[in-house]
Amino acid sequence: MLFLQGNTMLTSITEGILCCLTGKTANLVLPLESSEPSDGFEYVEVKPGRVLRVRHIVPERQPIETEKQVAEKDNADVDCYDKDSPESNNDSDNGSIVHCKRKITVYRNGQLVIENLGDVLHSEILQCQDGDLEPCSTVEVELADYKEIASSPDPNPVPPPVPPPPGEHKPAPPPRRRRRKPKRTVLIDSKRMISSCKGTHSDVALFFVHGVGGSLDIWSSQLDFFSRLGYEVIAPDLAGHGASTAPQIAAAYTFYALAEDLRAIFKRYARKRNILIGHSYGVSFCTFLAHEYPDLVHKVVMINGGGPTALEPSLCSIFQLPSCVLHCLSPCLAWSFLKAGFARQGAKEKQLLKQGNAFNVSPFVLRAMMSGQYWPEGDEVYHAELTVPILLVHGMCDKFVPMDEDQRMAEILLFAFLKVIEEGSHMVMMECPETVNTLLHEFFLWEPDMSRKVSSKTDTEKAIAASDTLHTLKNSKPVNK
């Protein structure tokens, strides 16, 4: 069938009707013939019949890489890596040791209390070399919609207070009562080495993970930029996206299935110090890997990833419609994505969308991806347990992810730096590649300045005694990314 630009909508409607009549999904996503050179592209079978396309660029460092490959033969499984083992490149041994200590308490009434008892990093990321490390200060936040949440019933209810005399109106005091019954307590007490990650370091690898409807091609500017600087870069196509295979079963696109795919990719290519860069839904997979492999994930970048909430698919979403209906609506969905994903909707943005192979997935895959975003473990406590330094990048014009979502993420995380790009939107890494590349590179090179750490034991104890950050667990509504 010939596809003419003038009848795209008519063709989509016709194929959608045939899809409904025959019960088969049109335009299945299969491995594509790449127009780019085969060099740098690999096809990895993560499970029988489940093949992902991966762009893997290894810098030319033959002497160092040969030594590293020999050393890695003794560490075949990435889980057995020793974070203190010597590397062939001694540059990785230089860094700063940061004390990561928090007490995370979940109360029965739905409150989350985070006490930062260790070090807190402060830095203007665009001037990362001047970053310093200071003792934590007291921050107390009560999220606005807590009053809309009913507290859990108390097994030993307290009688209602006696009403005050006429003329006196005394507000009810129960903030103190909210903290009465801890449901769960998590203690974190560890030390982490944070170091500058340069392109000349053979033990550094960068992993780029795209979101729903994207492909590894959306990272083309970043992959080219950092590979020229000498970094080893890895970027996979998620199942059903780009040139990866697209199983025709919805269970293949759940969060857990995709997370296991990326675990396999990570274990195959990981070095000693790995930096994860995720966009939108891809941020959730980076969070998963950082939580699973804290000794191997050195830094994380979250681009328009949203708040620290558990994932749960929306039951009132347009993506719950049958695949054949979505196929009919595909031109409208593509236009809506262009309008919401980019700050401008000109010819340049349309070309970027085409070059990035973004939003070019079958309706079946799109529907299964949106319905499969179920990850109840990825809540605020899960994010609060992370000890890795994290850079949050937010496009000011993003219509998919509100600004306050990334702000709440920055509040929950232990070591987080939020940067806003005013001229960017959801696809900020495609709209403003130079700005994003510079921001990421300076974050990679950044390490904390330990000379500014409080040396007096008394002052440190005072700072520890003052630390207390209050949040609410049930305030956040599950969102699709």
C-alpha positions as CSV (number, residue, x, y, z in Angstrom):
1,M,0.0,0.0,0.0
2,L,1.3,3.4,-0.9
3,F,1.3,6.1,1.8
4,L,0.7,9.6,0.4
5,Q,1.1,12.6,2.5
6,G,-2.3,14.0,1.5
7,N,-4.3,11.0,2.7
8,T,-2.6,10.0,6.0
9,M,-5.7,10.4,8.0
10,L,-7.9,8.5,5.5
11,T,-5.3,5.7,5.4
12,S,-5.2,5.5,9.2
13,I,-9.0,5.3,9.5
14,T,-9.2,2.6,6.8
15,E,-6.5,0.4,8.4
16,G,-8.1,1.0,11.8
17,I,-11.5,-0.4,10.5
18,L,-9.7,-3.4,8.9
19,C,-8.0,-3.9,12.3
20,C,-11.3,-3.9,14.1
21,L,-12.9,-6.3,11.5
22,T,-10.0,-8.8,11.4
23,G,-8.9,-8.5,15.0
24,K,-5.3,-8.1,13.9
25,T,-3.0,-5.2,14.7
26,A,-1.8,-3.2,11.7
27,N,1.7,-2.0,11.2
28,L,3.5,-4.3,13.6
29,V,6.9,-2.9,14.7
30,L,9.6,-5.3,13.6
31,P,13.4,-4.8,13.4
32,L,14.1,-2.1,10.9
33,E,16.7,-1.7,8.3
34,S,18.9,1.0,9.8
35,S,20.0,3.7,7.3
36,E,23.0,4.4,9.5
37,P,26.3,2.4,9.3
38,S,26.2,-0.9,11.2
39,D,29.2,0.2,13.2
40,G,28.2,0.9,16.8
41,F,24.9,-1.0,16.6
42,E,24.4,-4.3,18.2
43,Y,21.4,-6.7,18.6
44,V,21.2,-8.3,22.0
45,E,18.9,-11.2,22.8
46,V,17.9,-10.5,26.3
47,K,15.4,-13.4,26.3
48,P,14.7,-16.1,23.7
49,G,13.1,-14.2,20.8
50,R,13.3,-10.9,22.5
51,V,16.0,-8.8,20.8
52,L,16.9,-5.2,21.6
53,R,18.9,-2.9,19.3
54,V,21.7,-1.2,21.2
55,R,24.0,1.5,20.1
56,H,27.4,0.9,21.7
57,I,30.3,3.2,21.0
58,V,33.6,2.3,22.6
59,P,36.4,5.0,22.4
60,E,39.7,4.0,20.9
61,R,41.8,3.4,23.9
62,Q,43.4,0.1,22.9
63,P,46.1,-0.2,25.6
64,I,43.8,0.7,28.4
65,E,40.9,-1.3,27.1
66,T,43.0,-4.4,26.6
67,E,44.1,-4.3,30.3
68,K,40.5,-3.7,31.4
69,Q,39.2,-6.6,29.4
70,V,41.7,-8.9,31.0
71,A,40.7,-7.7,34.5
72,E,37.0,-8.2,33.7
73,K,37.6,-11.9,32.9
74,D,38.0,-12.4,36.6
75,N,34.7,-10.6,37.3
76,A,32.3,-12.2,34.7
77,D,29.2,-11.4,36.7
78,V,28.6,-7.7,37.2
79,D,27.0,-8.4,40.6
80,C,30.3,-9.6,41.9
81,Y,32.1,-6.4,41.2
82,D,34.1,-5.1,44.2
83,K,33.7,-1.3,44.4
84,D,37.1,-1.1,46.1
85,S,39.0,-3.2,43.7
86,P,41.9,-1.5,41.8
87,E,41.2,-0.5,38.2
88,S,43.6,-0.4,35.3
89,N,43.1,3.3,35.2
90,N,44.1,4.9,38.5
91,D,42.3,8.1,37.8
92,S,39.1,6.6,39.2
93,D,40.6,6.2,42.6
94,N,40.6,10.0,43.2
95,G,37.4,11.3,44.7
96,S,35.6,12.5,47.8
97,I,34.0,10.3,50.4
98,V,30.5,11.4,51.5
99,H,28.6,10.2,54.5
100,C,25.1,9.1,53.6
101,K,22.9,8.8,56.6
102,R,19.2,9.1,56.8
103,K,16.3,7.8,58.9
104,I,13.1,7.3,56.9
105,T,10.0,6.7,59.0
106,V,6.6,5.9,57.6
107,Y,3.6,6.5,60.0
108,R,0.3,4.8,60.0
109,N,-1.5,8.0,59.2
110,G,0.3,8.3,55.9
111,Q,3.1,10.6,56.8
112,L,6.7,10.2,55.7
113,V,9.4,11.7,57.9
114,I,13.0,11.9,56.6
115,E,15.8,12.8,59.0
116,N,19.0,13.7,57.2
117,L,21.8,12.8,59.7
118,G,24.8,12.8,57.4
119,D,26.1,15.2,54.7
120,V,24.1,17.1,52.2
121,L,25.6,18.3,48.9
122,H,25.0,21.8,47.6
123,S,26.1,22.9,44.2
124,E,25.3,25.1,41.3
125,I,25.7,22.5,38.6
126,L,26.7,25.0,35.9
127,Q,29.6,25.7,38.2
128,C,30.1,22.2,39.5
129,Q,33.8,22.6,40.2
130,D,32.8,25.0,43.0
131,G,30.4,22.7,44.6
132,D,30.7,22.3,48.4
133,L,29.6,19.9,51.1
134,E,27.8,21.2,54.1
135,P,25.9,19.8,57.1
136,C,22.2,19.5,56.6
137,S,19.8,22.2,57.8
138,T,16.3,21.9,59.1
139,V,13.6,21.8,56.4
140,E,10.0,21.1,57.1
141,V,7.4,20.7,54.4
142,E,3.7,19.9,54.7
143,L,2.2,19.2,51.2
144,A,-1.0,21.1,50.5
145,D,-3.4,18.3,49.8
146,Y,-2.7,16.3,53.0
147,K,-5.9,17.7,54.5
148,E,-7.8,15.8,51.9
149,I,-6.5,12.5,53.1
150,A,-8.2,10.5,55.8
151,S,-5.8,9.2,58.5
152,S,-5.7,5.5,59.3
153,P,-8.0,4.5,62.1
154,D,-6.4,4.4,65.5
155,P,-6.9,1.1,67.4
156,N,-7.0,3.1,70.7
157,P,-9.0,6.2,69.9
158,V,-8.7,9.2,72.1
159,P,-12.0,10.8,73.3
160,P,-12.8,14.1,71.5
161,P,-11.6,17.1,73.4
162,V,-13.9,19.3,75.4
163,P,-15.1,22.3,73.3
164,P,-13.6,25.6,74.5
165,P,-15.8,28.2,76.2
166,P,-17.7,30.7,74.0
167,G,-15.5,33.4,72.6
168,E,-12.4,31.2,72.5
169,H,-11.5,29.3,69.3
170,K,-8.6,27.0,69.8
171,P,-7.4,25.1,66.7
172,A,-7.2,21.3,67.1
173,P,-3.5,20.3,67.7
174,P,-3.2,16.8,66.1
175,P,0.1,17.4,64.2
176,R,1.9,15.7,67.1
177,R,-0.5,12.8,67.1
178,R,0.2,12.1,63.4
179,R,3.7,10.8,64.3
180,R,2.6,8.5,67.0
181,K,2.6,5.0,65.5
182,P,5.5,4.2,63.1
183,K,4.6,1.6,60.5
184,R,8.0,1.2,59.0
185,T,11.5,2.5,59.6
186,V,14.4,2.5,57.2
187,L,17.9,3.4,58.4
188,I,20.6,4.3,55.8
189,D,24.2,4.6,57.0
190,S,26.9,4.3,54.4
191,K,29.8,6.1,52.8
192,R,29.9,6.8,49.1
193,M,32.9,7.7,46.9
194,I,31.9,10.5,44.5
195,S,34.5,11.4,41.8
196,S,34.9,13.2,38.6
197,C,34.1,11.0,35.6
198,K,36.1,12.0,32.6
199,G,36.1,10.7,29.0
200,T,39.6,9.4,29.5
201,H,38.6,7.1,32.3
202,S,38.2,3.6,31.0
203,D,36.0,2.5,34.0
204,V,33.2,5.0,33.1
205,A,30.2,4.1,31.0
206,L,27.1,6.2,30.1
207,F,23.7,4.6,29.7
208,F,20.9,6.5,27.9
209,V,17.3,5.2,28.4
210,H,14.4,6.7,26.4
211,G,10.7,6.8,27.3
212,V,7.4,5.7,25.8
213,G,7.2,6.2,22.0
214,G,10.9,7.1,21.7
215,S,14.0,5.3,20.5
216,L,17.7,5.5,21.0
217,D,17.8,8.0,18.1
218,I,16.4,10.8,20.4
219,W,19.8,10.8,22.1
220,S,21.8,11.2,18.8
221,S,23.2,14.6,19.9
222,Q,24.3,13.3,23.3
223,L,25.7,10.1,21.9
224,D,27.8,11.9,19.3
225,F,28.9,14.6,21.8
226,F,30.1,12.3,24.6
227,S,31.6,9.7,22.4
228,R,33.8,12.4,20.8
229,L,34.9,13.3,24.3
230,G,36.1,9.7,24.8
231,Y,33.2,8.3,26.9
232,E,31.8,4.8,26.3
233,V,28.1,5.2,25.6
234,I,25.3,2.6,25.5
235,A,21.7,3.4,24.4
236,P,19.1,0.6,23.9
237,D,15.8,0.6,22.1
238,L,13.1,-0.6,24.4
239,A,11.0,-3.6,23.3
240,G,8.6,-2.5,20.6
241,H,10.5,0.7,19.9
242,G,13.0,1.7,17.3
243,A,14.6,-1.4,15.7
244,S,13.9,-3.8,18.6
245,T,11.5,-6.7,18.3
246,A,7.9,-6.1,19.2
247,P,6.2,-9.0,20.9
248,Q,2.4,-9.1,20.3
249,I,1.6,-9.8,23.9
250,A,0.7,-7.1,26.4
251,A,2.7,-8.7,29.2
252,A,5.9,-8.0,27.3
253,Y,5.5,-4.3,28.0
254,T,4.9,-4.2,31.7
255,F,7.3,-2.2,33.9
256,Y,8.9,-5.4,35.3
257,A,9.4,-6.9,31.9
258,L,11.1,-3.8,30.5
259,A,13.1,-3.4,33.7
260,E,14.5,-6.9,33.4
261,D,15.5,-6.2,29.8
262,L,17.5,-3.2,30.9
263,R,19.0,-5.2,33.8
264,A,20.4,-7.6,31.2
265,I,21.7,-4.7,29.1
266,F,23.3,-3.1,32.2
267,K,24.9,-6.3,33.3
268,R,26.3,-6.8,29.8
269,Y,27.9,-3.4,29.4
270,A,28.5,-2.0,32.9
271,R,31.9,-0.8,34.1
272,K,33.0,0.2,37.6
273,R,31.5,3.7,37.5
274,N,28.3,3.9,35.5
275,I,26.2,7.0,34.9
276,L,22.5,6.5,34.0
277,I,20.6,9.2,31.9
278,G,16.9,8.7,31.6
279,H,14.1,10.6,29.9
280,S,10.4,10.6,31.0
281,Y,9.4,6.9,31.6
282,G,13.1,6.0,31.2
283,V,13.8,7.7,34.5
284,S,11.9,5.0,36.3
285,F,14.2,2.3,34.9
286,C,17.3,4.4,35.9
287,T,15.9,4.6,39.4
288,F,15.3,0.9,39.4
289,L,18.9,0.1,38.4
290,A,20.3,2.7,40.8
291,H,18.4,1.0,43.6
292,E,19.4,-2.5,42.5
293,Y,23.1,-1.7,41.9
294,P,24.1,1.1,44.3
295,D,27.9,0.2,44.1
296,L,27.9,0.3,40.3
297,V,25.7,3.4,39.6
298,H,27.9,6.4,40.2
299,K,25.6,9.2,39.1
300,V,22.1,9.6,37.6
301,V,20.5,12.2,35.4
302,M,16.7,12.5,35.4
303,I,15.3,14.5,32.5
304,N,11.6,15.4,32.8
305,G,10.9,12.3,34.9
306,G,8.2,13.5,37.2
307,G,7.7,13.1,40.9
308,P,8.7,10.2,43.3
309,T,5.4,8.5,43.0
310,A,4.5,4.8,42.5
311,L,3.4,4.1,38.9
312,E,-0.2,3.2,38.3
313,P,-1.9,3.2,34.9
314,S,-4.8,5.7,34.5
315,L,-8.1,4.0,33.8
316,C,-9.6,7.1,32.2
317,S,-6.8,7.6,29.6
318,I,-7.3,7.7,25.8
319,F,-4.7,4.9,25.7
320,Q,-7.3,2.5,27.2
321,L,-9.1,2.6,23.8
322,P,-8.8,-0.4,21.5
323,S,-5.7,-0.5,19.4
324,C,-7.7,-0.1,16.2
325,V,-9.2,3.1,17.5
326,L,-5.8,4.4,18.5
327,H,-4.6,3.6,15.0
328,C,-7.3,5.8,13.5
329,L,-6.3,8.5,15.9
330,S,-2.6,8.1,15.3
331,P,-2.2,11.3,13.2
332,C,-4.0,13.3,15.9
333,L,-1.8,11.7,18.6
334,A,1.3,12.5,16.7
335,W,0.3,16.1,16.4
336,S,-0.6,16.3,20.1
337,F,2.7,14.9,21.0
338,L,4.5,17.5,18.8
339,K,2.5,20.3,20.4
340,A,3.0,19.1,24.0
341,G,6.5,17.7,23.6
342,F,8.2,20.8,22.0
343,A,8.2,24.4,23.0
344,R,7.8,25.3,19.3
345,Q,6.0,23.4,16.5
346,G,7.9,24.5,13.4
347,A,9.5,22.5,10.6
348,K,12.7,22.1,12.7
349,E,10.7,20.3,15.4
350,K,8.9,18.1,13.0
351,Q,12.2,17.1,11.5
352,L,13.7,16.4,14.9
353,L,10.6,14.2,15.7
354,K,11.2,12.3,12.4
355,Q,14.9,11.9,12.9
356,G,14.5,10.8,16.5
357,N,12.0,8.1,15.4
358,A,9.9,9.4,18.3
359,F,6.2,8.4,18.7
360,N,6.6,6.0,15.9
361,V,5.3,2.8,17.5
362,S,2.3,0.6,16.8
363,P,-1.0,1.4,18.6
364,F,-0.8,-2.0,20.3
365,V,2.7,-1.3,21.7
366,L,1.6,2.2,22.7
367,R,-1.5,1.0,24.5
368,A,0.4,-1.9,26.2
369,M,3.2,0.5,27.4
370,M,0.7,2.9,28.9
371,S,-1.3,0.1,30.5
372,G,1.8,-1.6,31.8
373,Q,3.1,1.3,33.9
374,Y,2.4,-0.4,37.2
375,W,5.2,-0.2,39.8
376,P,3.9,0.2,43.3
377,E,7.3,-0.3,44.9
378,G,8.6,3.0,43.3
379,D,7.1,5.3,45.9
380,E,8.6,8.1,47.9
381,V,10.4,5.7,50.3
382,Y,12.0,3.9,47.4
383,H,13.4,7.2,46.0
384,A,14.4,8.4,49.5
385,E,16.6,5.3,49.9
386,L,18.8,6.4,46.9
387,T,22.3,7.7,47.9
388,V,23.6,8.4,44.4
389,P,24.0,12.0,43.3
390,I,21.2,12.9,40.9
391,L,20.9,15.8,38.4
392,L,17.3,16.7,37.6
393,V,16.8,18.5,34.3
394,H,13.4,20.1,33.6
395,G,12.1,21.9,30.5
396,M,10.1,24.9,31.6
397,C,7.6,24.5,28.7
398,D,7.0,20.8,29.4
399,K,3.2,20.1,29.2
400,F,3.6,16.4,30.2
401,V,5.5,16.8,33.5
402,P,4.6,19.8,35.8
403,M,7.4,21.7,37.4
404,D,6.3,20.8,40.9
405,E,6.7,17.1,40.2
406,D,10.5,17.6,39.7
407,Q,10.6,19.9,42.7
408,R,9.1,17.3,44.9
409,M,11.5,14.7,43.6
410,A,14.4,17.1,44.5
411,E,13.0,17.4,48.0
412,I,12.8,13.6,48.6
413,L,16.2,12.6,47.1
414,L,19.3,12.7,49.3
415,F,21.7,14.3,46.9
416,A,19.7,16.1,44.1
417,F,20.3,19.2,42.0
418,L,17.5,20.7,39.9
419,K,18.2,22.7,36.8
420,V,15.5,24.3,34.7
421,I,16.0,25.1,31.0
422,E,13.6,27.9,30.2
423,E,13.5,27.4,26.4
424,G,13.1,23.7,26.6
425,S,10.0,21.4,26.8
426,H,9.6,17.6,27.3
427,M,12.1,16.8,24.5
428,V,14.6,19.2,25.9
429,M,17.6,17.1,24.9
430,M,16.5,17.4,21.2
431,E,15.5,21.1,21.4
432,C,18.5,22.4,23.3
433,P,21.3,19.8,22.8
434,E,24.2,22.2,23.4
435,T,22.7,23.3,26.8
436,V,21.9,19.8,27.9
437,N,25.2,18.4,26.8
438,T,27.1,21.1,28.7
439,L,25.0,20.6,31.8
440,L,25.4,16.8,31.7
441,H,29.2,17.1,31.1
442,E,29.8,19.4,34.0
443,F,27.7,17.1,36.3
444,F,29.9,14.2,35.1
445,L,33.1,16.1,36.0
446,W,31.7,17.4,39.3
447,E,32.9,16.1,42.7
448,P,32.2,17.6,46.1
449,D,34.8,19.7,47.8
450,M,35.5,18.0,51.1
451,S,37.7,20.9,52.4
452,R,34.5,22.8,53.3
453,K,33.1,20.0,55.4
454,V,32.5,20.9,59.0
455,S,35.4,19.5,61.0
456,S,34.2,20.2,64.5
457,K,32.5,17.3,66.1
458,T,30.3,19.6,68.2
459,D,29.1,21.6,65.3
460,T,28.3,18.5,63.3
461,E,26.3,17.0,66.2
462,K,24.3,20.3,66.4
463,A,23.6,20.1,62.7
464,I,22.5,16.5,63.0
465,A,20.2,17.3,66.0
466,A,18.5,20.0,64.0
467,S,17.8,18.0,60.8
468,D,14.2,17.0,60.1
469,T,12.3,16.9,56.8
470,L,8.6,16.2,56.8
471,H,6.7,14.9,53.8
472,T,3.4,13.1,53.1
473,L,3.2,9.7,51.6
474,K,-0.3,9.6,50.3
475,N,-0.3,13.1,48.9
476,S,1.0,12.1,45.5
477,K,-1.3,10.8,42.8
478,P,0.1,8.0,40.6
479,V,1.0,9.4,37.2
480,N,1.8,7.9,33.8
481,K,5.1,9.0,32.3
